[in-house]
Amino acid sequence: KVKIHYIPTICNHCRTAPCLSAAQNGAVYRRDDGLVIIDPEKAAGQKQLVEACPYGAIFWNEELSLPQKCTGCAHLLDHGSDKPRCVEACPTDALQFGERS
């Protein structure tokens, strides 16, 4: 019998995000709501972003030569959702979203 566990490696949207300082040309930015986003057009070829993340949340898409990571479902939040899909789908409420207070 094989047991499989899926453990997500999600972006922590760090307060002092190392990927922000490692990025060139504004390829990584922080939104007003705190989400740290990688701009795919500006980030092309910037493999140093993968090494900059202390949590291993940024991965290198070899096919696109692009660093990628969780966006916190920014596109859903922009259109009225109150939480990302992973938080919505978590059956144990282990994942939380929003201010700690």
C-alpha distances in whole Angstrom, upper triangle without the diagonal:
4,7,10,13,17,19,23,25,28,32,34,37,39,42,43,41,41,40,44,46,44,44,48,50,48,45,43,45,44,45,47,44,43,40,40,40,40,42,41,44,46,42,42,42,42,39,40,38,35,36,38,35,34,31,30,30,32,31,32,32,33,34,37,38,37,36,34,32,32,35,34,35,39,39,38,40,43,43,43,39,39,36,33,30,27,29,30,26,25,24,25,28,27,28,32,35,39,41,40,43
4,7,10,13,16,19,22,25,29,30,34,35,39,40,37,37,37,40,42,40,41,44,46,44,41,39,41,41,42,44,41,39,37,36,36,36,39,37,41,42,39,38,38,38,35,36,35,31,32,34,31,31,27,26,26,28,27,29,29,30,31,33,34,34,32,30,29,28,32,31,32,35,36,35,37,40,40,40,36,36,33,30,27,25,27,27,24,23,22,23,26,24,26,29,32,36,38,37,40
4,7,10,13,16,19,22,26,27,31,32,36,37,35,35,34,37,39,38,39,42,44,42,39,37,39,38,39,41,38,36,34,34,34,34,37,36,39,40,37,37,37,36,33,34,33,29,30,32,29,28,25,24,24,26,25,27,28,29,30,32,33,32,30,28,26,26,29,28,29,33,34,32,34,37,37,37,33,33,30,27,24,21,23,24,21,19,19,19,22,21,22,26,29,32,35,34,37
4,7,10,13,16,19,22,24,27,29,33,34,31,32,31,34,36,35,35,38,40,39,35,33,35,34,35,37,35,33,30,30,30,30,33,32,35,36,33,33,33,33,30,31,29,26,27,29,26,25,22,20,20,23,22,24,24,26,27,29,30,29,27,24,23,22,25,25,25,29,30,29,31,34,34,34,30,30,27,24,21,18,21,22,18,17,17,18,20,18,20,23,26,29,32,31,34
4,6,10,13,15,19,21,24,26,29,30,28,29,28,31,33,32,33,36,38,36,33,31,32,31,32,34,31,29,27,27,27,28,31,30,34,34,31,32,32,31,28,29,27,24,25,26,23,22,19,18,18,20,20,23,23,25,27,28,29,27,25,22,20,19,23,22,23,26,28,27,28,31,32,31,28,27,23,21,19,15,17,19,16,14,14,15,17,15,16,20,22,26,28,27,31
4,6,10,12,16,18,21,23,26,28,25,26,25,28,30,29,29,33,35,33,29,27,29,28,29,31,28,26,24,24,24,24,27,26,30,31,28,28,29,28,25,26,24,21,23,24,21,20,16,15,15,17,17,20,20,22,24,25,26,24,22,19,17,16,19,18,19,23,24,23,25,28,28,28,25,24,20,18,15,12,15,16,13,12,13,14,16,14,14,18,20,23,26,25,29
4,7,9,13,14,18,19,23,24,22,23,22,25,27,26,27,30,32,30,27,25,26,25,26,28,25,23,21,21,22,22,25,25,29,29,26,27,27,26,24,24,22,19,20,21,17,17,13,13,12,15,15,18,19,22,24,25,25,23,20,18,15,14,17,16,18,21,23,22,23,26,27,27,24,23,19,16,15,12,14,16,14,12,14,14,15,12,12,15,17,21,23,22,26
4,6,9,12,15,17,20,21,19,20,19,22,24,23,24,27,29,27,24,21,22,22,22,25,22,20,17,17,18,19,22,22,25,26,23,24,25,23,21,22,19,16,18,19,15,15,11,11,9,12,13,16,17,20,22,22,22,20,17,14,11,10,13,13,14,18,20,19,20,23,24,24,21,20,16,13,12,9,12,14,13,11,14,14,14,12,10,14,15,18,21,21,24
4,7,9,12,14,17,18,16,16,16,18,21,20,20,24,26,24,21,18,20,19,21,23,21,18,16,15,16,16,19,20,23,23,20,22,22,20,18,18,15,13,15,15,11,11,8,7,5,9,10,14,15,18,21,20,20,18,14,12,9,9,12,12,14,17,19,20,20,23,25,25,22,21,17,14,14,11,13,16,16,14,17,17,16,14,12,14,15,18,20,20,24
4,6,9,11,15,16,14,15,14,16,19,19,19,22,24,21,19,16,17,16,17,19,17,15,12,12,13,14,17,18,22,22,19,21,22,20,18,18,15,13,15,15,11,12,8,9,6,9,11,14,16,19,21,20,20,17,14,11,8,6,9,8,11,14,16,17,17,19,21,22,19,18,14,11,12,10,11,14,14,13,17,17,15,13,10,12,12,15,17,17,21
4,5,8,11,13,10,12,11,13,16,16,16,19,21,18,16,13,13,13,14,16,14,12,9,8,10,11,15,16,20,19,17,19,20,18,17,16,13,12,14,12,9,10,8,8,5,8,11,14,16,20,21,20,20,16,13,10,7,6,8,8,11,12,16,16,16,18,21,21,19,18,15,12,14,12,13,16,17,16,20,20,18,15,12,13,12,14,16,16,20
4,5,9,10,9,11,11,13,16,16,17,20,22,19,18,14,14,12,14,16,13,10,9,9,11,13,17,19,22,21,19,22,23,20,19,18,15,14,15,13,10,10,8,10,8,11,14,18,20,23,25,24,23,19,16,14,10,9,10,9,13,14,17,18,17,19,22,22,19,18,15,13,15,13,13,17,18,17,20,19,17,14,12,11,11,12,13,13,17
4,7,9,7,10,10,10,13,15,15,18,19,16,15,11,10,8,10,12,10,7,6,5,8,11,15,17,20,19,17,20,21,19,19,17,14,14,16,13,10,12,11,12,10,11,15,18,20,23,25,23,22,19,15,13,10,9,9,9,12,12,16,17,15,17,20,20,18,17,15,13,16,15,15,18,20,19,23,22,19,17,14,13,11,11,12,14,17
4,5,5,8,9,10,12,14,15,18,20,17,16,12,12,10,12,14,12,9,9,8,11,13,17,19,22,20,18,22,22,19,19,17,14,15,15,12,10,10,10,13,11,13,16,19,22,25,27,25,24,20,17,16,13,13,13,12,16,16,19,20,18,20,23,23,22,20,18,17,20,18,18,21,23,22,25,24,21,19,16,15,14,13,13,14,17
4,6,9,11,10,12,15,16,19,20,17,17,13,12,9,12,12,12,8,10,9,13,15,18,21,24,22,20,24,25,21,22,19,16,18,18,14,13,13,14,16,15,16,20,23,25,28,30,28,27,23,20,19,16,16,15,15,18,17,21,22,19,21,24,24,23,21,19,19,22,21,20,23,25,24,27,26,23,21,18,17,15,13,12,13,16
4,6,9,8,9,12,13,16,18,15,16,12,12,10,13,14,15,11,12,10,13,15,18,21,23,20,19,22,23,19,20,17,14,16,16,12,11,12,13,16,15,16,19,22,24,27,29,27,25,22,19,19,17,17,17,17,20,19,23,24,22,23,27,27,26,24,22,22,25,23,23,26,28,27,30,29,26,24,21,20,18,17,16,17,20
4,5,5,7,9,10,14,16,13,13,10,10,9,13,15,15,11,10,8,11,12,15,18,20,17,16,19,19,16,16,14,11,12,12,9,8,9,11,13,12,12,16,18,21,23,26,23,22,18,15,15,13,14,14,15,18,17,21,23,21,22,25,26,25,23,21,20,23,21,22,25,26,25,29,28,25,23,20,19,18,17,17,18,21
4,5,5,6,9,12,15,13,13,10,11,12,16,18,18,14,14,11,13,13,16,18,20,17,15,18,17,14,14,11,8,10,10,6,6,8,10,12,12,11,15,16,19,22,24,22,20,17,14,15,14,15,16,17,21,20,23,25,24,25,28,29,28,27,25,23,25,24,24,28,29,28,31,30,28,25,23,23,21,21,21,22,25
4,5,5,6,10,12,11,9,7,9,11,14,17,17,14,13,9,10,9,12,14,16,13,11,14,14,10,11,8,6,8,9,5,6,9,11,11,10,9,12,13,16,19,21,19,17,14,11,11,11,13,14,16,19,18,21,23,22,23,26,28,26,26,23,21,23,22,24,27,28,27,31,30,28,26,23,23,21,21,22,23,26
4,6,5,9,10,8,8,5,6,8,12,15,16,13,12,8,9,9,11,14,15,13,11,15,15,12,13,11,8,12,12,9,10,12,14,15,14,12,15,16,19,21,23,21,19,15,13,13,13,15,14,16,19,17,20,23,22,22,25,27,26,25,24,22,24,24,25,28,29,29,32,32,29,27,24,23,21,21,21,23,25
4,6,8,10,9,10,8,10,12,15,18,19,16,15,12,13,12,14,17,18,14,13,16,16,12,14,11,9,12,12,9,11,13,16,16,16,14,17,18,21,23,25,22,20,17,15,16,16,18,18,20,23,21,24,27,25,25,29,30,30,29,27,26,28,27,28,31,32,32,35,35,32,30,27,26,25,24,24,25,28
4,7,10,10,9,9,11,14,17,20,21,18,17,13,13,12,14,15,16,13,11,14,13,9,10,7,6,10,9,6,9,12,15,14,15,12,15,15,18,19,22,20,17,14,12,14,15,18,18,20,23,22,24,27,26,27,30,32,31,30,28,26,28,27,28,31,32,32,35,35,33,30,28,27,26,26,26,27,30
4,7,6,6,6,9,12,15,19,20,17,16,12,11,9,10,12,13,9,8,11,11,7,9,8,6,10,11,9,11,14,16,16,15,12,14,14,16,18,20,17,15,12,11,13,14,16,16,19,21,20,22,25,25,24,28,30,29,29,27,25,27,26,28,31,32,32,35,35,33,31,28,28,26,25,26,28,31
4,6,6,8,11,14,17,20,22,20,18,15,14,11,11,12,12,8,8,10,10,8,11,10,10,13,14,12,15,18,20,19,19,16,17,16,18,19,21,18,15,13,13,15,17,19,19,22,24,22,24,27,27,26,29,31,31,31,30,28,30,30,31,34,35,35,39,39,37,34,31,31,29,28,29,31,34
4,5,8,10,14,16,19,21,20,18,15,14,11,10,12,10,7,8,11,12,10,14,13,13,16,18,16,18,21,23,22,21,18,19,18,20,21,22,19,16,15,14,16,18,20,19,22,23,21,23,26,26,24,28,30,30,31,30,28,30,30,32,34,35,36,40,40,38,36,32,32,29,29,29,32,34
4,5,6,10,12,15,18,16,15,12,10,9,8,11,10,7,8,12,13,11,14,14,12,16,17,15,16,20,21,21,19,16,18,18,19,21,22,19,17,15,14,15,16,18,16,19,20,18,20,23,22,21,25,27,27,27,26,24,27,27,29,31,32,33,37,37,34,33,29,28,26,25,26,28,31
4,7,10,13,16,18,16,14,11,8,6,5,7,8,5,5,9,11,9,12,12,10,13,15,13,14,18,19,18,16,13,15,15,16,18,19,15,14,11,10,11,13,15,14,17,18,16,18,21,21,20,23,26,26,26,25,23,25,25,26,29,30,30,34,35,32,31,27,27,24,24,25,28,30
4,7,10,13,15,12,10,7,6,4,6,9,11,8,7,11,13,10,13,12,9,12,14,12,12,15,16,16,14,12,14,15,16,19,20,17,16,12,10,11,11,13,11,14,16,14,16,19,19,18,22,24,23,23,22,20,22,22,23,26,27,28,31,32,29,27,24,23,21,21,22,24,27
4,7,10,11,10,8,6,5,7,8,11,13,11,11,15,17,14,16,15,12,15,17,14,14,17,18,18,16,14,17,18,19,22,23,20,19,16,14,13,13,13,11,13,15,13,15,18,17,16,20,21,21,21,20,19,22,22,23,25,27,27,31,31,28,27,23,22,19,19,19,22,24
4,7,8,6,6,4,6,9,11,14,16,14,14,18,20,17,19,18,15,17,19,16,15,17,18,18,16,15,19,20,21,25,26,23,22,18,16,15,14,13,11,12,14,11,14,17,15,15,18,19,19,19,18,17,20,20,21,23,25,25,29,29,26,25,21,19,16,15,16,18,21
4,5,5,5,6,7,11,12,15,17,16,16,20,22,20,22,21,18,20,22,19,18,20,20,21,18,18,21,22,23,26,27,24,24,20,18,17,15,14,11,11,12,9,12,14,12,11,15,16,16,16,16,15,19,20,19,21,24,25,28,28,25,24,21,19,15,14,15,18,20
4,5,8,10,11,14,15,19,20,19,20,24,26,24,26,25,21,23,25,22,21,23,22,24,21,21,24,26,27,30,31,28,28,24,22,20,18,17,14,13,14,11,14,15,12,12,15,16,16,15,16,16,20,21,20,22,25,26,29,29,25,25,21,19,15,13,13,17,18
4,6,9,11,15,16,20,22,21,21,24,27,25,26,25,22,23,25,22,20,22,21,22,19,20,23,25,26,30,31,28,28,24,22,20,17,15,12,11,12,9,12,13,10,10,14,13,13,12,12,13,17,18,17,18,21,22,25,25,22,21,18,15,11,9,10,14,15
4,6,9,13,15,18,21,20,19,23,25,22,23,22,18,20,22,19,17,18,18,19,16,17,21,23,24,28,29,26,26,22,20,18,15,13,11,10,12,10,14,15,12,13,17,16,16,14,13,14,17,17,17,19,22,22,25,25,21,20,17,15,11,10,10,13,15
4,6,10,12,15,18,17,17,20,22,20,20,20,16,17,19,17,15,17,16,17,14,14,17,20,21,24,25,23,23,19,16,14,12,10,7,7,9,8,11,13,11,12,15,16,15,14,12,11,15,15,15,17,20,20,23,23,20,19,16,14,11,10,12,15,17
4,7,10,13,15,14,13,17,18,16,17,16,13,14,16,14,12,14,14,15,12,11,15,17,18,22,23,20,20,16,13,12,10,9,7,8,11,10,13,15,14,14,18,19,18,17,15,14,17,17,17,20,22,22,26,26,23,21,18,17,14,14,15,17,20
4,6,9,12,11,10,14,16,14,15,15,12,14,16,14,13,16,15,15,12,11,13,15,16,19,20,17,17,13,11,9,8,8,6,9,10,9,11,14,13,13,17,18,18,18,16,14,17,17,18,20,22,23,26,27,24,23,20,19,16,16,18,21,23
4,6,9,8,7,10,12,10,12,13,9,11,14,13,12,16,16,15,12,10,11,12,13,16,17,14,13,10,8,7,8,9,8,11,13,11,13,16,16,16,19,21,21,21,19,17,19,19,21,23,24,25,29,29,27,26,22,22,19,20,22,24,27
4,6,6,6,9,12,11,13,14,12,14,17,16,16,19,19,18,16,13,14,14,14,17,17,13,13,10,9,9,11,12,10,14,14,12,13,17,17,16,19,22,22,23,21,19,21,22,23,25,26,27,31,32,30,29,25,25,22,22,24,27,30
4,6,5,6,10,10,12,14,12,14,17,17,17,20,20,18,16,13,13,12,11,13,13,10,10,7,8,8,11,13,12,15,15,14,14,18,19,18,21,23,23,25,23,20,21,22,24,26,27,28,32,33,31,30,26,26,24,25,27,30,32
4,6,6,10,11,14,16,14,16,19,19,19,23,23,21,19,16,16,14,13,15,15,11,11,9,11,11,14,16,15,19,18,17,17,21,22,20,22,26,26,27,26,23,25,26,28,29,30,32,35,37,35,33,30,30,27,28,30,33,35
4,6,9,9,12,13,12,15,17,17,18,21,22,21,19,15,16,15,15,16,16,13,12,10,10,12,15,17,16,19,20,18,19,22,23,21,24,27,27,28,27,24,26,27,29,30,31,33,36,37,35,34,30,30,27,28,29,32,34
4,6,5,8,10,9,11,14,13,14,18,19,17,15,12,12,11,11,13,14,11,9,6,7,9,12,15,14,18,19,18,19,22,23,22,25,27,27,28,26,23,25,25,27,29,30,30,34,35,33,31,28,28,26,27,28,31,33
4,6,8,11,10,12,15,15,17,20,21,18,17,13,13,10,10,11,11,8,6,5,7,10,13,16,16,20,21,20,21,24,25,24,27,29,29,30,28,25,26,26,29,31,31,32,36,37,35,33,30,31,29,30,31,34,37
4,6,9,10,11,13,14,16,19,20,18,17,13,12,9,10,10,11,9,5,6,8,11,15,18,19,22,23,23,24,27,28,28,30,33,32,33,31,28,28,28,31,33,33,34,37,38,37,35,32,32,31,32,33,35,38
4,5,6,8,10,11,13,16,18,15,15,11,11,9,11,12,14,11,8,7,7,10,13,17,17,21,22,22,23,26,27,27,29,32,31,31,29,26,27,27,29,32,32,32,36,36,35,33,30,30,29,29,31,32,36
4,5,6,7,9,11,14,15,13,13,10,9,7,9,10,13,11,8,7,6,10,13,16,18,21,23,23,24,27,28,28,31,33,32,32,29,26,27,26,29,31,31,31,35,35,34,31,29,29,28,29,31,32,36
4,5,5,6,9,12,14,12,13,10,11,10,13,14,17,15,12,11,9,12,14,17,18,21,24,23,25,28,28,29,32,34,32,32,30,27,28,27,29,32,32,32,35,35,34,31,28,29,28,29,30,31,34
4,5,5,7,10,12,10,10,7,9,9,12,14,16,15,12,10,7,9,10,14,15,18,20,20,22,25,25,25,28,30,29,28,26,23,25,23,25,28,28,28,32,32,30,28,25,25,24,25,26,27,31
4,5,6,9,10,7,8,5,6,7,10,12,15,14,12,10,6,8,9,13,15,18,20,20,23,25,25,26,29,30,29,29,26,23,24,22,24,27,27,26,30,30,29,26,24,25,24,25,27,27,31
4,6,7,10,8,10,8,9,10,14,15,18,17,15,13,10,12,13,16,18,20,23,23,26,28,28,29,32,33,32,31,28,25,26,25,26,30,29,29,32,31,30,27,25,26,26,27,28,28,32
4,6,9,9,10,9,11,12,16,17,20,19,16,14,11,13,12,15,17,19,22,22,25,27,26,27,30,32,30,29,27,24,26,24,25,29,29,28,31,31,29,26,24,25,24,24,25,26,29
4,5,6,6,6,9,12,15,17,20,19,17,15,11,11,10,12,14,16,19,20,22,24,24,25,28,29,27,26,23,21,22,20,22,25,25,24,28,27,25,23,20,21,20,21,22,23,26
4,6,8,9,12,15,18,20,23,23,20,18,14,15,13,15,17,18,21,22,25,26,26,28,30,31,29,27,24,22,24,21,22,26,26,24,27,26,25,21,20,21,21,22,22,22,25
4,5,8,11,14,17,20,23,22,20,18,14,13,11,12,15,15,19,20,23,24,24,26,28,29,26,25,22,19,20,18,19,22,22,21,24,23,21,18,16,18,18,20,20,20,24
4,6,7,11,14,16,19,19,17,15,11,11,9,11,14,16,18,20,23,24,24,26,28,29,27,26,23,20,20,18,20,23,22,21,24,24,23,20,18,20,20,22,23,23,27
4,6,10,13,16,18,17,16,14,10,8,6,8,11,12,15,16,19,20,20,22,25,26,23,23,19,16,17,15,17,20,20,19,22,22,21,18,16,17,17,19,21,21,25
4,7,10,13,15,14,13,10,6,6,5,8,11,13,15,16,19,20,21,22,25,26,24,24,21,18,19,17,19,22,22,22,25,25,24,22,19,20,19,21,23,24,28
4,6,9,12,12,10,8,6,5,6,10,13,15,17,18,20,22,23,24,26,28,26,26,23,20,20,18,21,24,23,23,26,27,26,23,21,23,22,24,26,27,31
4,6,9,9,7,6,5,6,9,13,15,18,19,20,21,24,25,26,28,30,28,29,26,22,22,21,24,27,26,26,29,30,29,27,25,26,25,27,29,31,34
4,6,6,6,5,6,7,10,13,15,18,19,20,20,23,25,25,27,29,28,29,26,22,22,21,25,26,25,26,30,31,30,28,26,27,26,28,31,32,36
4,6,5,7,9,10,14,17,19,22,22,24,24,26,28,29,30,33,31,33,30,26,26,25,28,30,29,30,33,34,34,32,29,31,30,32,35,36,39
4,6,8,11,12,15,18,19,23,23,24,23,26,28,28,30,32,31,33,30,26,26,25,29,30,29,30,33,35,35,33,30,32,31,33,36,38,41
4,5,9,10,13,16,17,21,21,21,21,24,26,26,27,30,29,31,28,25,25,25,28,29,29,30,33,35,34,33,30,31,30,31,34,36,39
4,7,10,13,17,18,22,22,22,23,26,27,27,29,32,31,32,29,26,26,26,29,31,30,31,35,36,35,33,30,31,30,32,34,36,39
4,6,10,13,14,18,19,19,19,22,24,24,26,28,27,28,26,23,23,23,26,28,28,28,32,33,32,30,27,28,27,28,30,32,35
4,7,11,12,16,17,17,18,21,22,23,25,27,26,26,24,21,21,21,23,26,25,26,30,30,29,27,24,25,24,25,27,29,32
4,7,9,12,13,14,15,18,19,20,22,24,22,23,20,17,17,17,20,22,22,22,26,27,26,24,21,22,20,22,24,26,29
4,6,9,11,12,14,16,17,18,20,22,20,20,17,14,15,14,16,19,19,19,23,23,22,20,17,18,17,19,21,23,26
4,6,7,9,11,13,13,15,17,19,16,16,13,10,11,10,13,15,15,16,20,20,19,17,14,15,13,16,18,20,23
4,5,6,8,10,10,12,14,16,14,14,12,9,11,11,13,15,16,17,21,22,20,19,15,15,13,14,17,19,22
4,5,8,9,8,11,13,14,11,11,8,6,8,9,10,12,13,14,18,19,16,16,12,11,9,11,14,16,19
4,5,5,6,9,10,11,9,10,8,5,7,9,10,11,13,15,18,20,17,17,14,13,11,13,16,19,21
4,5,5,6,9,10,9,10,9,8,10,12,13,14,16,18,21,23,20,20,16,15,12,13,16,19,21
4,6,5,7,9,9,11,11,9,11,14,15,15,17,19,23,24,22,22,19,18,15,16,19,22,24
4,5,5,7,5,8,8,7,9,12,12,12,14,17,20,22,19,20,17,16,13,14,18,21,23
4,5,5,5,6,7,7,10,13,12,12,15,17,20,22,19,20,16,15,11,11,15,18,19
4,6,7,9,10,11,13,16,16,16,19,21,24,26,23,24,20,18,15,14,17,21,22
4,6,9,11,11,13,17,17,15,18,21,24,25,23,24,21,19,16,16,19,23,24
4,6,9,11,13,16,15,14,17,19,22,24,21,23,19,17,15,14,17,20,21
4,6,7,9,12,11,10,13,16,18,20,17,19,16,14,12,12,16,18,20
4,7,10,12,10,9,13,15,17,18,15,17,14,11,9,9,12,15,16
4,7,8,6,7,10,11,14,15,12,14,10,9,6,8,12,14,16
4,6,6,6,9,10,14,15,13,13,10,9,8,10,14,16,18
4,5,5,6,8,12,14,12,13,10,11,10,13,17,19,21
4,5,5,6,10,11,10,10,7,9,10,13,17,17,20
4,5,5,9,10,7,8,5,6,7,10,14,14,17
4,6,8,10,9,11,9,9,10,13,16,17,19
4,6,9,9,10,9,11,12,16,19,20,22
4,6,6,7,7,9,11,15,18,18,21
4,6,8,9,12,14,18,20,20,22
4,5,8,10,14,17,19,18,20
4,5,7,10,13,15,14,16
4,6,10,13,15,14,16
4,7,10,13,12,15
4,7,9,9,12
4,7,8,11
4,6,9
4,5
4
